[in-house]
Amino acid sequence: MGTETSFTIQRQHTLNALQQAVGGQSQACCAPINGFGMFGWFFEGQSGASDAMQGNLRYGLAYLGHMIDQGFETAFAVVQGSQPPLVCLKTWEPGEAEPPWPAQTWSLIHHHEQEHRHGF
């Protein structure tokens, strides 16, 4: 299996895992855990885009997908019992220490598995 094919499969697996974690609820609230990691994908070419650092499931999928594409390490976790689901998104540079999760009770933590580096 080629590197690009494996990358695409792993990327889609992570995005599917996020959808499954929130039961497909589009009103799930997704946000970066520390307000960092917000890059141009949200602001470039999107008229009327706000500067909000959080959004719904669509936002979470776009955020994780973009960060995976850029080669960042990524993970997400769902706050246990939250309704609608509250999802924390985490990204960090390859080779750096993983940032800690906020003090919450998590029902799921999912790390994107990057068998082959992409983007760097």
C-alpha positions in Angstrom: 0.0 0.0 0.0 1.4 3.4 -1.0 2.3 6.1 1.5 -0.4 8.5 0.2 -3.1 5.7 0.3 -2.1 4.8 3.9 -2.1 8.4 4.9 -5.6 8.9 3.3 -7.0 5.8 5.1 -5.5 6.9 8.5 -6.8 10.5 8.0 -10.3 9.2 7.2 -10.2 6.8 10.1 -9.6 9.7 12.5 -12.4 11.8 11.0 -14.8 8.8 11.2 -13.8 8.3 14.8 -14.7 11.9 15.7 -18.1 11.4 14.0 -18.7 8.2 15.9 -17.6 9.7 19.2 -20.3 12.3 19.0 -22.9 9.9 17.6 -23.1 12.0 14.4 -24.6 14.9 16.4 -23.9 18.0 14.3 -24.5 20.3 17.2 -21.5 18.8 19.1 -19.2 21.6 20.3 -15.6 21.2 19.1 -12.8 23.5 20.2 -9.0 23.6 20.4 -8.1 23.0 24.1 -5.9 26.1 24.5 -7.0 28.5 21.8 -3.9 27.8 19.8 -3.5 25.9 16.6 -5.9 28.0 14.6 -4.5 28.4 11.1 -5.6 30.1 7.9 -8.0 27.4 6.7 -10.8 29.1 8.7 -10.2 32.6 7.6 -8.9 32.3 4.0 -11.5 32.5 1.3 -14.6 32.3 3.6 -16.7 35.4 3.6 -18.5 36.0 6.8 -16.2 33.7 8.8 -16.1 34.7 12.5 -13.0 34.6 14.7 -14.7 32.1 17.0 -12.3 29.4 18.3 -15.0 26.8 18.4 -17.8 25.4 16.3 -19.9 22.4 15.5 -19.0 18.9 14.2 -18.3 20.4 10.8 -15.8 22.7 12.3 -14.2 19.9 14.2 -13.8 17.7 11.2 -12.4 20.6 9.1 -10.0 21.5 11.9 -8.7 18.0 12.4 -8.5 17.2 8.7 -6.5 20.4 8.1 -4.1 19.8 10.9 -3.5 16.2 9.8 -2.9 17.4 6.3 -0.2 19.8 7.6 1.6 17.0 9.4 0.7 17.9 13.0 0.1 15.3 15.7 -3.6 15.4 16.6 -6.0 14.0 19.2 -9.5 14.6 20.4 -11.4 13.8 23.5 -15.1 14.0 24.6 -16.1 15.3 28.0 -18.0 12.4 29.7 -21.7 12.9 29.9 -21.8 16.3 28.0 -24.9 16.9 25.9 -24.5 18.1 23.3 -21.1 16.4 23.2 -18.2 18.7 24.1 -15.1 17.8 22.2 -11.6 19.1 22.9 -9.2 19.1 19.9 -5.5 19.0 20.4 -2.6 19.5 17.9 1.1 19.7 18.4 4.3 19.7 16.3 5.8 16.3 15.6 8.7 15.7 18.1 7.3 18.0 20.7 5.7 16.8 24.0 2.0 16.3 23.8 0.1 19.1 25.6 -1.8 17.9 28.7 -5.6 17.5 28.6 -7.7 19.9 30.7 -8.8 18.6 34.0 -12.1 16.9 33.0 -13.5 13.4 33.0 -13.1 12.1 29.5 -15.3 9.4 27.9 -12.9 8.9 24.9 -9.5 10.0 23.8 -8.5 9.3 20.2 -5.0 9.9 18.8 -4.5 10.1 15.1 -2.0 7.4 14.0 0.5 8.7 11.6 2.3 5.7 10.1 3.9 7.9 7.5 4.7 11.6 8.1 3.0 14.0 5.7 3.5 17.7 5.1 6.9 18.2 6.8 
